[in-house]
Amino acid sequence: MRREKRYYVYILASKSRVLYIGVTGFLLQRVLQHKAGDVDGFTRRYRVNRLVYVEVFRYVDNAITRETELKNWRREKKLKLIEETNPTWEDLAQDWTADSSALKRFGMPRNS
């Protein structure tokens, strides 16, 4: 049986709470790239590598629309969104490795 494709909108934070919002079809791989510093630019420069929020989508266009929406929010609204589901700003990918089955915890897409 073929597995349904999923897309993820995610928020990364540095220890000092600098935020980065992205979208990907391969969350595990993308987060590990950020953690390793393999993504050149903003996230490497500011050490933004802690996964603090994620949403799952079935359709890429909906994920991109949501990413754009979040990027246009004021910082205070982004902080509130994170704190509603992750009040301690725990790194949700703290124990992830390349062979991790960590994505099972995100279940089926909740958005279409």
C-alpha positions in Angstrom: 0.0 0.0 0.0 1.4 3.4 -1.0 1.8 6.0 1.8 0.1 9.3 1.4 2.4 12.3 0.7 2.6 14.9 3.5 3.9 18.4 3.6 5.0 20.3 6.7 5.1 23.9 7.8 7.6 24.2 10.6 9.0 26.8 12.9 12.6 26.6 14.1 14.0 28.8 16.9 17.4 29.6 18.3 18.1 29.4 22.0 17.5 33.2 22.1 14.2 32.7 20.2 15.1 33.9 16.8 12.4 32.4 14.5 12.5 30.8 11.1 9.4 29.5 9.2 9.7 26.9 6.4 7.9 24.4 4.4 9.1 20.9 3.3 7.9 17.5 2.1 10.7 15.8 4.1 10.6 17.2 7.6 13.1 14.7 9.2 15.7 15.3 6.5 15.2 19.1 6.5 15.4 19.5 10.3 18.5 17.3 10.4 20.1 19.6 7.8 19.3 22.7 9.9 20.7 20.9 13.0 24.0 20.0 11.2 24.3 23.6 9.9 24.1 22.3 6.3 21.6 25.0 5.3 23.6 28.1 4.4 22.3 31.5 5.3 20.0 32.8 8.1 19.5 29.6 10.0 23.2 28.8 10.2 24.2 32.4 10.9 21.8 32.7 13.9 22.0 29.0 15.0 18.3 28.5 14.4 18.0 24.8 14.7 15.4 23.8 17.3 12.1 22.6 16.0 9.4 24.2 18.1 6.3 23.9 16.0 5.0 21.9 13.1 1.8 21.5 11.1 1.0 18.7 8.7 -0.8 19.1 5.3 -2.0 16.8 2.6 -1.6 19.3 -0.3 1.6 21.3 -1.0 -0.4 24.4 -2.1 -2.1 24.5 1.3 1.2 24.2 3.1 2.7 27.0 1.1 -0.3 29.2 1.8 0.0 28.5 5.5 3.7 29.2 5.5 3.1 32.6 3.8 0.3 33.4 6.3 2.6 32.7 9.3 5.4 34.7 7.8 3.1 37.7 7.6 2.1 37.5 11.2 3.5 39.8 13.8 6.1 38.2 16.1 3.7 38.3 19.1 1.2 36.2 17.3 3.8 33.6 16.2 5.0 33.3 19.8 1.5 32.7 21.0 1.0 30.0 18.4 4.2 28.2 19.5 3.3 28.5 23.2 -0.2 27.1 22.7 1.3 23.7 21.8 4.8 23.9 23.1 4.8 26.2 26.2 8.4 25.3 27.3 9.8 25.7 23.7 11.1 22.1 23.8 13.0 21.0 20.8 10.6 18.6 19.2 13.4 17.0 17.2 15.9 16.8 20.0 16.4 13.0 19.6 15.9 12.7 15.9 18.5 10.9 13.8 18.6 10.0 10.1 17.1 6.6 10.9 14.5 8.0 13.3 10.9 7.0 13.2 10.0 10.4 14.9 7.5 11.4 12.3 5.0 8.9 13.5 4.2 11.2 16.4 2.7 13.7 13.9 0.1 11.2 12.6 -2.1 11.8 9.6 -2.5 15.2 8.0 -4.8 17.4 10.1 -5.1 20.0 7.3 -5.9 19.5 3.7 
